[in-house]
Amino acid sequence: MPRQEALVEPLNVSLLSFREALQIMDTERLISLRRGNRGSVVVHTPTRTSAAYMLGLLLQSKSIALADLGAALQELEPACAALAAQ
């Protein structure tokens, strides 16, 4: 991973916000942080439970009703199935 200082500018966030986001992802076990000169970030595949939790937070933050998500899926699934069948 590039140095944190090199990542904050294109993301248009402060170094403090970037580090806080890394800490949150580490707490949620989405990544593992190894600190120091040879530090690294290891990305983990989320569990179903953590993915559902994160999706719930996203839906809540955007004020999206679960019924609206279900309706969107009903519209998208047939189109996706048709594309996959080609």
ZABAVEX-489146 format. One record per atom (N, C-alpha, C): residue number from 1; residue in one letter; atom name; x, y, z. Coordinates in steps of 0.2 Angstrom, whole numbers, plus 5000, padded with zeros to 4 digits. Layout:
! residues N
PT,num,residuo,atomo,px,py,pz
PT,NUM,A,CA,X,Y,Z .
...
This chain:
! residues 86
PT,num,residuo,atomo,px,py,pz
PT,1,M,N,5004,4994,5000 .
PT,1,M,CA,5000,5000,5000 .
PT,1,M,C,5004,5006,5000 .
PT,2,P,N,5003,5011,4996 .
PT,2,P,CA,5007,5017,4996 .
PT,2,P,C,5006,5021,5003 .
PT,3,R,N,5011,5025,5004 .
PT,3,R,CA,5011,5029,5010 .
PT,3,R,C,5004,5033,5011 .
PT,4,Q,N,5002,5033,5017 .
PT,4,Q,CA,4996,5036,5019 .
PT,4,Q,C,4995,5043,5016 .
PT,5,E,N,5001,5047,5017 .
PT,5,E,CA,5001,5054,5014 .
PT,5,E,C,4999,5054,5007 .
PT,6,A,N,5001,5049,5003 .
PT,6,A,CA,5000,5049,4996 .
PT,6,A,C,4993,5047,4994 .
PT,7,L,N,4989,5044,4999 .
PT,7,L,CA,4983,5042,4997 .
PT,7,L,C,4977,5047,4999 .
PT,8,V,N,4979,5052,5004 .
PT,8,V,CA,4974,5056,5007 .
PT,8,V,C,4972,5062,5001 .
PT,9,E,N,4977,5064,4998 .
PT,9,E,CA,4976,5069,4993 .
PT,9,E,C,4971,5067,4987 .
PT,10,P,N,4972,5062,4984 .
PT,10,P,CA,4967,5060,4979 .
PT,10,P,C,4960,5058,4981 .
PT,11,L,N,4960,5056,4988 .
PT,11,L,CA,4953,5054,4991 .
PT,11,L,C,4950,5061,4994 .
PT,12,N,N,4954,5066,4994 .
PT,12,N,CA,4951,5072,4997 .
PT,12,N,C,4949,5072,5004 .
PT,13,V,N,4953,5069,5008 .
PT,13,V,CA,4952,5068,5015 .
PT,13,V,C,4958,5070,5019 .
PT,14,S,N,4957,5071,5025 .
PT,14,S,CA,4963,5073,5030 .
PT,14,S,C,4966,5066,5032 .
PT,15,L,N,4972,5067,5034 .
PT,15,L,CA,4976,5061,5036 .
PT,15,L,C,4973,5058,5042 .
PT,16,L,N,4970,5063,5047 .
PT,16,L,CA,4967,5060,5053 .
PT,16,L,C,4961,5056,5051 .
PT,17,S,N,4957,5059,5046 .
PT,17,S,CA,4951,5055,5044 .
PT,17,S,C,4953,5048,5041 .
PT,18,F,N,4958,5048,5037 .
PT,18,F,CA,4960,5042,5034 .
PT,18,F,C,4962,5037,5039 .
PT,19,R,N,4966,5039,5044 .
PT,19,R,CA,4968,5035,5049 .
PT,19,R,C,4963,5032,5053 .
PT,20,E,N,4958,5036,5054 .
PT,20,E,CA,4952,5034,5058 .
PT,20,E,C,4948,5029,5054 .
PT,21,A,N,4947,5030,5048 .
PT,21,A,CA,4944,5025,5044 .
PT,21,A,C,4948,5018,5044 .
PT,22,L,N,4954,5018,5044 .
PT,22,L,CA,4958,5012,5044 .
PT,22,L,C,4957,5009,5051 .
PT,23,Q,N,4957,5013,5056 .
PT,23,Q,CA,4956,5010,5063 .
PT,23,Q,C,4949,5007,5063 .
PT,24,I,N,4944,5010,5060 .
PT,24,I,CA,4937,5007,5061 .
PT,24,I,C,4937,5001,5057 .
PT,25,M,N,4940,5001,5051 .
PT,25,M,CA,4940,4994,5047 .
PT,25,M,C,4944,4989,5051 .
PT,26,D,N,4949,4991,5054 .
PT,26,D,CA,4952,4986,5058 .
PT,26,D,C,4948,4983,5064 .
PT,27,T,N,4944,4988,5067 .
PT,27,T,CA,4940,4986,5073 .
PT,27,T,C,4934,4981,5070 .
PT,28,E,N,4932,4983,5064 .
PT,28,E,CA,4927,4978,5061 .
PT,28,E,C,4929,4972,5058 .
PT,29,R,N,4936,4971,5059 .
PT,29,R,CA,4939,4965,5056 .
PT,29,R,C,4939,4965,5048 .
PT,30,L,N,4938,4970,5045 .
PT,30,L,CA,4938,4970,5038 .
PT,30,L,C,4946,4971,5035 .
PT,31,I,N,4950,4973,5039 .
PT,31,I,CA,4957,4973,5038 .
PT,31,I,C,4961,4972,5044 .
PT,32,S,N,4968,4970,5043 .
PT,32,S,CA,4972,4970,5049 .
PT,32,S,C,4978,4975,5047 .
PT,33,L,N,4979,4979,5052 .
PT,33,L,CA,4985,4984,5052 .
PT,33,L,C,4991,4981,5055 .
PT,34,R,N,4997,4982,5052 .
PT,34,R,CA,5003,4980,5054 .
PT,34,R,C,5007,4987,5054 .
PT,35,R,N,5008,4989,5060 .
PT,35,R,CA,5012,4996,5061 .
PT,35,R,C,5019,4995,5060 .
PT,36,G,N,5022,5001,5059 .
PT,36,G,CA,5030,5001,5059 .
PT,36,G,C,5032,5003,5052 .
PT,37,N,N,5039,5003,5052 .
PT,37,N,CA,5042,5004,5046 .
PT,37,N,C,5040,4999,5040 .
PT,38,R,N,5039,4993,5042 .
PT,38,R,CA,5037,4988,5037 .
PT,38,R,C,5030,4987,5038 .
PT,39,G,N,5026,4992,5039 .
PT,39,G,CA,5019,4991,5041 .
PT,39,G,C,5015,4989,5034 .
PT,40,S,N,5009,4986,5035 .
PT,40,S,CA,5005,4984,5030 .
PT,40,S,C,4998,4984,5032 .
PT,41,V,N,4994,4983,5027 .
PT,41,V,CA,4987,4982,5028 .
PT,41,V,C,4985,4976,5024 .
PT,42,V,N,4981,4971,5028 .
PT,42,V,CA,4979,4965,5025 .
PT,42,V,C,4971,4965,5024 .
PT,43,V,N,4968,4965,5019 .
PT,43,V,CA,4961,4965,5018 .
PT,43,V,C,4958,4958,5019 .
PT,44,H,N,4953,4958,5023 .
PT,44,H,CA,4949,4951,5024 .
PT,44,H,C,4943,4951,5020 .
PT,45,T,N,4941,4945,5018 .
PT,45,T,CA,4934,4944,5016 .
PT,45,T,C,4929,4945,5021 .
PT,46,P,N,4924,4949,5021 .
PT,46,P,CA,4919,4950,5026 .
PT,46,P,C,4915,4944,5027 .
PT,47,T,N,4913,4943,5033 .
PT,47,T,CA,4908,4937,5035 .
PT,47,T,C,4901,4940,5032 .
PT,48,R,N,4896,4935,5032 .
PT,48,R,CA,4890,4937,5030 .
PT,48,R,C,4887,4942,5035 .
PT,49,T,N,4888,4940,5041 .
PT,49,T,CA,4885,4944,5047 .
PT,49,T,C,4888,4952,5046 .
PT,50,S,N,4895,4952,5045 .
PT,50,S,CA,4897,4959,5045 .
PT,50,S,C,4895,4963,5038 .
PT,51,A,N,4895,4959,5033 .
PT,51,A,CA,4892,4962,5027 .
PT,51,A,C,4885,4964,5027 .
PT,52,A,N,4881,4960,5030 .
PT,52,A,CA,4874,4962,5032 .
PT,52,A,C,4874,4969,5036 .
PT,53,Y,N,4878,4969,5041 .
PT,53,Y,CA,4878,4974,5046 .
PT,53,Y,C,4880,4981,5042 .
PT,54,M,N,4885,4980,5038 .
PT,54,M,CA,4888,4986,5034 .
PT,54,M,C,4882,4988,5029 .
PT,55,L,N,4879,4984,5026 .
PT,55,L,CA,4874,4986,5021 .
PT,55,L,C,4868,4989,5025 .
PT,56,G,N,4866,4987,5031 .
PT,56,G,CA,4861,4990,5035 .
PT,56,G,C,4863,4997,5037 .
PT,57,L,N,4869,4998,5039 .
PT,57,L,CA,4872,5005,5040 .
PT,57,L,C,4871,5009,5034 .
PT,58,L,N,4873,5007,5028 .
PT,58,L,CA,4873,5011,5022 .
PT,58,L,C,4866,5013,5020 .
PT,59,L,N,4861,5008,5021 .
PT,59,L,CA,4854,5009,5019 .
PT,59,L,C,4851,5014,5024 .
PT,60,Q,N,4853,5013,5030 .
PT,60,Q,CA,4850,5018,5035 .
PT,60,Q,C,4853,5025,5034 .
PT,61,S,N,4860,5026,5033 .
PT,61,S,CA,4863,5032,5032 .
PT,61,S,C,4860,5036,5025 .
PT,62,K,N,4858,5032,5021 .
PT,62,K,CA,4855,5035,5014 .
PT,62,K,C,4847,5035,5015 .
PT,63,S,N,4844,5033,5020 .
PT,63,S,CA,4837,5033,5021 .
PT,63,S,C,4833,5029,5016 .
PT,64,I,N,4836,5023,5014 .
PT,64,I,CA,4833,5018,5009 .
PT,64,I,C,4830,5013,5013 .
PT,65,A,N,4823,5012,5011 .
PT,65,A,CA,4819,5007,5015 .
PT,65,A,C,4821,5000,5012 .
PT,66,L,N,4820,4995,5016 .
PT,66,L,CA,4821,4989,5014 .
PT,66,L,C,4817,4987,5008 .
PT,67,A,N,4810,4989,5009 .
PT,67,A,CA,4806,4987,5003 .
PT,67,A,C,4808,4990,4997 .
PT,68,D,N,4811,4996,4997 .
PT,68,D,CA,4814,4999,4991 .
PT,68,D,C,4819,4995,4988 .
PT,69,L,N,4824,4992,4992 .
PT,69,L,CA,4829,4988,4990 .
PT,69,L,C,4826,4982,4987 .
PT,70,G,N,4821,4979,4990 .
PT,70,G,CA,4818,4973,4987 .
PT,70,G,C,4815,4974,4980 .
PT,71,A,N,4812,4980,4980 .
PT,71,A,CA,4809,4981,4973 .
PT,71,A,C,4814,4982,4968 .
PT,72,A,N,4820,4985,4970 .
PT,72,A,CA,4825,4986,4965 .
PT,72,A,C,4828,4980,4963 .
PT,73,L,N,4829,4975,4968 .
PT,73,L,CA,4832,4968,4966 .
PT,73,L,C,4827,4965,4961 .
PT,74,Q,N,4820,4965,4962 .
PT,74,Q,CA,4816,4962,4958 .
PT,74,Q,C,4816,4965,4951 .
PT,75,E,N,4818,4971,4950 .
PT,75,E,CA,4819,4974,4943 .
PT,75,E,C,4825,4971,4940 .
PT,76,L,N,4831,4971,4944 .
PT,76,L,CA,4837,4970,4942 .
PT,76,L,C,4839,4962,4940 .
PT,77,E,N,4836,4958,4945 .
PT,77,E,CA,4838,4951,4944 .
PT,77,E,C,4836,4948,4937 .
PT,78,P,N,4830,4949,4934 .
PT,78,P,CA,4829,4946,4928 .
PT,78,P,C,4833,4949,4922 .
PT,79,A,N,4835,4955,4923 .
PT,79,A,CA,4840,4958,4918 .
PT,79,A,C,4847,4955,4919 .
PT,80,C,N,4849,4954,4925 .
PT,80,C,CA,4855,4951,4926 .
PT,80,C,C,4855,4943,4924 .
PT,81,A,N,4850,4940,4925 .
PT,81,A,CA,4850,4933,4923 .
PT,81,A,C,4850,4932,4915 .
PT,82,A,N,4846,4937,4912 .
PT,82,A,CA,4846,4937,4905 .
PT,82,A,C,4853,4938,4902 .
PT,83,L,N,4857,4943,4905 .
PT,83,L,CA,4864,4944,4903 .
PT,83,L,C,4868,4938,4904 .
PT,84,A,N,4867,4935,4910 .
PT,84,A,CA,4872,4929,4911 .
PT,84,A,C,4870,4923,4907 .
PT,85,A,N,4864,4923,4904 .
PT,85,A,CA,4862,4917,4900 .
PT,85,A,C,4865,4918,4893 .
PT,86,Q,N,4867,4924,4891 .
PT,86,Q,CA,4870,4925,4884 .
PT,86,Q,C,4876,4922,4883 .
